[in-house]
Amino acid sequence: MYMPLPAQPGLPPVRIDLYSDTHTRPTAAMRTAMLAAEVGDEQYGDDPTVNALCDRMAALLGKEAAVFLPSGTMCNQIAVLTHTRPGDEVLCHETAHLVTSEGGGASALSGVNLLGLRGAEGQFDADAVTEALRPRTRNAPPQSLLSVEQTTNIAGGAVWPVAALDAVAATAHGAGLATHMDGARLFNAVVASNQPVGAHVRGYDTVWVDFTKGLGAPLGAVLAGTSTFIGAAWRWKQRLGGAMRQAGMCAAACLYALDHNIARLAEDHANAARLAAGLARVPGLAVQPPATNLVFFEITDGRFPIEELALRARRAGLLVSLLGRNRARACTHLDITAADVDDAVSILTDAMKAG
Ligand SMILES: *Cc1c(COP(=O)(O)O)cnc(C)c1O
């Protein structure tokens, strides 16, 4: 889905980086917390900072246990490996990260079918789940897992209402499927909805949160579930080479992020709204109103391809990403101020004008 900009010689440095909230750099205070971390051998369960992070995340998410992993992709892959057997089918939205952005990992590693459900803004309802259920016959693939994304990434940073999450989870459980939440940006949903994290995740057997998106840490994600599930997930962590050593230095950054970088996500959402309002005034651009920190826009009058707009912006020091044939994404985060947003609006305004 992410498409590279054409290589161009002599581009100036990026001044305003709206490519992704993964582009944040750890702050001085976060680095100080990392330096002070107590560490041990994580692979043997002996890293006290990793253990503190996992205990805190399990409590926060209302699950029995949690495991620290290097990336969100590994959380999704290990969750699918642990919940399913080869030949099973996993239900998720057709735009899910699992489908679009994990290198075909679910089929390569777990040997599962991914069944992409449809619905607006990366969401689907309980009826869509019911319609997708297959008879439990020998010829139908056994359906064992349903996965949702909160917030939805490629579909626009939308927030599933808690009632919709509950209804979908109840339908899946009623049909004997386990439920999984890709909570890469779960805290964006928590802040935007003003609903406690527990309300978002209560219907989901497993859930993970990424620390490298809006939370601003350099590395790490935490997957939570029952103790039995996390025990089995540990086997896959070991097999895949995700068992680490003095990982407490990274877990310390995640703990720092939990203390300092959740409530401030509201600033990213306000900046995204500011950006969207600015871009909505640019002739020839249509903007999807953002629910959180992801702003999607497209060129409505075909004056030039969206790649051309992105390239013109890049020449002026602004980096955005391309996520479709006529779809660009600008993402606000910890390293972006309201002034940067205003700059970005004027760069894109000029870029749309220039002949
Ligand atoms: C970023 C992202 C992932 C993958 O996380 P990484 O830490 O980059 O591996 C998975 N799901 C969603 C919705 C994401 O946005």
The ligand as an ORCA input file, in Angstrom:
! r2SCAN-3c Opt
* xyz 0 1
  C       2.158      0.034     12.198
  C       1.067     -0.962     12.248
  C       1.332     -2.317     12.444
  C       2.747     -2.869     12.500
  O       3.496     -2.346     13.517
  P       5.115     -2.315     13.408
  O       5.513     -1.987     14.805
  O       5.433     -1.244     12.416
  O       5.556     -3.647     12.964
  C       0.282     -3.181     12.531
  N      -0.985     -2.746     12.447
  C      -1.296     -1.455     12.253
  C      -2.722     -1.027     12.186
  C      -0.270     -0.518     12.130
  O      -0.577      0.756     11.915
*
